[in-house]
Amino acid sequence: MLINEQIRAKQVLVIGPSGEQLGVKSINDALTLANAAGFDLVQMGGKPEEPVCKLMDYNKYKYERNKKAKEASKKQRSNNAELKEFRFSVNIDVHDFETKVNQAIKYLEKGHKIKATVRFRGREMAHTELGEDVLNRVAEKVKDCGVIEKKPTMESRNMYMMIAPMKKEGI
């Protein structure tokens, strides 16, 4: 946006700070009017031969525009919750299992979805029910802060389950 002396047109349509039209004025008259009122003259658009300029506090306008953009990106981020994958094995040790589940709970509390995966290697493919047991144990541990979005499903050598965070009351 062009402001004050950056505007090169000879004639401009001037709009006051509260939105009222002040008419077509020469650029010098418009700049004098803006300085007397304590505002900046900002080119908003219009035809190239007669642009529309508004009297406003440009720094305040820029600040509010940036604030709105940040708010919009914040909402967009909250809508696009991250997906974090946690891999388990069929014969996972108790402590390793607890550690991974605790990390998964932290992610769920932040509002992210998690994907719990069990990878079967070699002869473990014959005992897929053991992998399902591991995923059911994960679901049992995170039931206070997460909801199963997709039940354990087999996909080639992997079995996975999707868990979404619980909806918070009042939001």
C-alpha positions in Angstrom: 0.0 0.0 0.0 1.2 3.5 -0.8 1.1 6.0 1.9 1.6 9.8 2.1 4.3 11.0 -0.3 4.5 7.6 -2.1 1.2 8.4 -3.8 2.0 9.7 -7.3 -1.5 10.6 -8.6 -2.4 14.3 -9.2 -6.0 13.9 -8.0 -7.4 11.5 -5.4 -10.8 10.7 -4.0 -10.4 11.3 -0.2 -12.4 9.3 2.4 -12.4 10.4 6.0 -11.4 8.3 9.0 -15.0 7.4 9.8 -15.8 6.5 6.2 -17.4 9.7 4.9 -16.4 10.9 1.4 -14.5 14.2 1.4 -14.5 14.5 -2.4 -11.8 14.7 -5.1 -8.8 16.7 -4.0 -5.3 17.4 -5.3 -2.6 15.3 -3.7 -1.2 18.3 -1.9 -4.6 19.3 -0.4 -5.2 15.7 0.7 -1.7 15.5 2.3 -2.3 18.8 4.1 -5.7 17.6 5.3 -4.2 14.3 6.6 -1.4 16.1 8.4 -3.9 18.5 10.0 -6.0 15.7 11.2 -3.0 13.7 12.5 -3.5 10.8 10.1 -1.7 9.2 7.2 -3.1 9.3 3.6 -3.3 5.7 2.5 -4.1 4.6 -1.1 -6.8 1.9 -0.8 -7.4 1.2 -4.5 -9.6 2.7 -7.3 -8.7 3.6 -10.8 -5.0 4.4 -11.6 -5.9 7.9 -12.8 -8.0 8.7 -9.7 -7.2 6.4 -6.8 -9.2 6.2 -3.6 -7.3 7.3 -0.5 -8.3 7.1 3.1 -7.3 9.1 6.1 -6.2 6.6 8.8 -3.5 5.7 11.4 -1.5 3.4 9.1 0.6 1.8 11.9 -2.6 0.9 13.8 -4.1 -0.5 10.6 -1.0 -2.7 10.0 -1.0 -3.9 13.6 -4.6 -4.9 13.5 -4.2 -6.6 10.1 -1.2 -8.7 11.5 -3.2 -9.5 14.6 -6.0 -10.9 12.5 -3.6 -12.9 10.3 -2.0 -14.4 13.4 -5.4 -15.3 14.9 -6.4 -16.9 11.6 -3.2 -19.0 11.4 -3.7 -20.0 15.1 -7.2 -21.3 14.3 -5.9 -23.1 11.3 -3.2 -24.8 13.4 -5.7 -25.9 16.0 -7.9 -27.4 13.3 -5.0 -29.3 11.8 -4.0 -31.3 14.8 -0.8 -33.2 14.3 -0.7 -37.0 14.0 2.1 -38.7 16.0 2.9 -42.3 15.5 4.0 -44.6 18.3 5.5 -48.0 17.3 5.2 -51.0 19.6 6.4 -54.6 19.1 4.7 -57.8 20.0 7.1 -58.6 22.8 7.6 -55.1 24.2 9.0 -54.9 27.7 6.8 -53.4 30.5 8.9 -50.3 31.1 9.2 -49.5 27.4 5.5 -49.9 27.0 4.8 -47.6 29.9 7.2 -44.9 28.6 5.6 -44.9 25.1 2.1 -44.8 26.5 3.0 -41.9 28.8 4.4 -40.0 25.8 1.2 -40.8 23.9 -0.9 -39.4 26.8 1.1 -36.2 26.7 0.4 -35.8 23.0 -3.3 -36.5 23.5 -3.5 -33.9 26.2 -2.0 -31.3 23.8 -4.8 -32.1 21.4 -3.0 -34.2 18.8 -4.1 -37.5 17.4 -1.9 -40.6 17.8 -1.4 -43.7 15.7 -0.4 -46.8 17.7 1.3 -49.3 15.4 2.6 -52.8 16.0 5.0 -54.2 13.4 5.2 -57.9 12.9 8.6 -59.4 12.0 9.2 -63.0 10.7 7.2 -65.6 12.6 5.3 -63.0 14.6 2.9 -62.9 11.6 1.4 -66.2 12.8 0.3 -64.6 16.1 -1.4 -61.3 15.1 -3.6 -61.7 18.2 -0.6 -60.8 20.4 -0.3 -57.5 18.5 -4.0 -56.8 18.9 -3.5 -57.4 22.7 -0.8 -54.8 22.8 -3.0 -52.3 21.0 -5.9 -53.1 23.4 -3.6 -52.5 26.4 -2.6 -49.1 24.8 -6.3 -48.2 24.4 -7.0 -49.2 28.0 -4.2 -47.0 29.3 -5.2 -43.9 27.4 -9.0 -44.2 27.8 -9.1 -41.3 30.2 -7.7 -38.7 27.7 -8.3 -40.4 24.3 -11.1 -42.0 22.3 -10.5 -44.8 19.8 -11.2 -43.4 16.4 -10.3 -46.5 14.4 -10.2 -50.0 15.8 -7.0 -52.1 15.3 -6.7 -52.8 11.6 -4.2 -55.0 9.8 -2.2 -53.5 6.9 0.4 -55.8 5.4 2.9 -56.5 8.2 1.5 -53.7 10.5 -1.5 -53.5 12.7 -2.5 -49.9 13.7 -5.1 -48.1 15.7 -6.0 -44.4 15.6 -6.7 -42.5 18.9 -8.1 -39.0 19.0 -8.1 -36.7 22.0 -11.2 -36.3 24.1 -13.3 -33.2 23.4 -13.0 -30.7 26.2 -16.2 -29.3 27.8 -17.0 -25.7 27.2 -15.2 -25.4 23.8 
